[in-house]
Amino acid sequence: MHFGPPSEIFGVDGIIILVVVVLVLFGSTQIPKLARSLGSAQKEFKKGLDEGSADDPQTGAKAAPTPPAAVSPPAPAAPPAAPPAPPAVQVNVESPPGPAS
């Protein structure tokens, strides 16, 4: 058995068979939808690559440099709250039991 170089694996016959298999699997109505979605996916991918390379720190150029954030002074500390007052205790003073004088 003889195998040719990789460029000869898909010759004209192989491409025709591949197209027929794709037509049978997807049908003639689904192929334009598939091609449209692949085109839009490729466009989004290229757009993402361009945005990613624009933000790359190695190139030294950014899309839009952001100004440093403004630093506000810290708010003054609130004085500590006074400790709560102890609860009022009610004491009943009665005479001790015993003979009355």
Backbone torsions as a table, in degrees:
resi	resn	phi	psi	omega
1	MET	NA	135.3	-175.7
2	HIS	-119.4	126.2	175.8
3	PHE	-107.2	133.4	179.5
4	GLY	-85.1	179.4	176.0
5	PRO	-62.5	160.2	-176.7
6	PRO	-56.4	-28.0	-178.8
7	SER	-70.1	-20.1	-178.7
8	GLU	-95.2	-3.6	-179.4
9	ILE	-64.5	-47.0	177.5
10	PHE	-104.0	82.4	175.3
11	GLY	-82.1	-159.5	179.1
12	VAL	-64.1	-41.3	180.0
13	ASP	-63.8	-41.5	-179.6
14	GLY	-65.6	-38.5	179.0
15	ILE	-67.5	-39.9	178.7
16	ILE	-64.1	-42.6	179.1
17	ILE	-64.6	-40.1	178.9
18	LEU	-62.8	-42.3	179.0
19	VAL	-65.2	-40.8	179.4
20	VAL	-64.9	-42.0	179.5
21	VAL	-64.0	-41.8	179.1
22	VAL	-64.3	-41.9	178.4
23	LEU	-63.1	-39.9	-179.9
24	VAL	-69.1	-41.7	-177.2
25	LEU	-70.1	-46.7	-172.1
26	PHE	-98.2	-22.9	-177.8
27	GLY	81.7	155.9	-175.1
28	SER	-72.4	-19.5	-179.4
29	THR	-83.3	-26.0	-176.3
30	GLN	-86.9	-20.4	-175.7
31	ILE	-64.1	-43.9	177.1
32	PRO	-61.9	-37.3	177.5
33	LYS	-64.8	-40.8	179.5
34	LEU	-64.9	-43.2	179.6
35	ALA	-65.5	-38.8	179.1
36	ARG	-64.4	-44.0	-179.3
37	SER	-68.5	-36.1	176.8
38	LEU	-66.1	-38.4	178.2
39	GLY	-64.6	-42.9	180.0
40	SER	-69.3	-34.9	177.6
41	ALA	-66.0	-39.4	178.6
42	GLN	-65.8	-39.0	179.3
43	LYS	-64.5	-43.8	178.4
44	GLU	-64.4	-37.7	179.3
45	PHE	-64.7	-44.2	178.8
46	LYS	-65.2	-38.1	178.2
47	LYS	-63.2	-42.3	177.9
48	GLY	-64.7	-38.3	177.3
49	LEU	-64.6	-41.6	179.4
50	ASP	-64.5	-42.4	179.0
51	GLU	-66.7	-38.9	179.8
52	GLY	-66.4	-38.3	-179.7
53	SER	-74.4	-26.2	177.5
54	ALA	-71.1	-30.9	-179.3
55	ASP	-92.2	1.7	-177.3
56	ASP	-67.6	123.6	-178.3
57	PRO	-69.3	-19.2	-178.9
58	GLN	-71.4	-30.0	-179.7
59	THR	-76.3	-21.8	177.6
60	GLY	85.2	-3.3	-179.8
61	ALA	-116.7	134.1	176.4
62	LYS	-114.6	159.2	-179.3
63	ALA	-63.8	-50.3	179.2
64	ALA	-148.4	109.0	179.5
65	PRO	-67.3	138.5	-179.3
66	THR	-97.2	138.7	178.0
67	PRO	-70.7	154.6	178.9
68	PRO	-65.4	149.1	-178.8
69	ALA	-69.3	142.2	178.3
70	ALA	-72.6	134.4	-179.6
71	VAL	-101.5	122.2	178.6
72	SER	-98.1	148.2	179.6
73	PRO	-67.4	151.6	-179.4
74	PRO	-67.3	149.6	179.3
75	ALA	-68.5	145.4	178.6
76	PRO	-64.4	145.9	-178.1
77	ALA	-72.6	141.1	178.6
78	ALA	-75.5	143.4	177.7
79	PRO	-63.4	148.0	-179.2
80	PRO	-64.2	144.7	-179.7
81	ALA	-72.1	147.1	178.7
82	ALA	-67.8	144.1	179.6
83	PRO	-65.0	148.4	-179.1
84	PRO	-66.2	146.7	-180.0
85	ALA	-71.7	143.8	178.3
86	PRO	-66.9	150.7	-179.7
87	PRO	-65.8	147.2	-180.0
88	ALA	-71.7	135.5	-180.0
89	VAL	-107.1	130.0	179.9
90	GLN	-103.6	125.6	-177.4
91	VAL	-114.7	127.2	175.2
92	ASN	-97.9	119.6	179.0
93	VAL	-102.5	116.0	177.8
94	GLU	-118.6	156.8	177.6
95	SER	-72.9	145.7	-179.1
96	PRO	-65.3	148.6	179.6
97	PRO	-66.0	142.8	-179.7
98	GLY	152.2	-171.7	-178.0
99	PRO	-65.9	138.1	178.8
100	ALA	-80.3	141.2	179.6
101	SER	-99.9	NA	NA
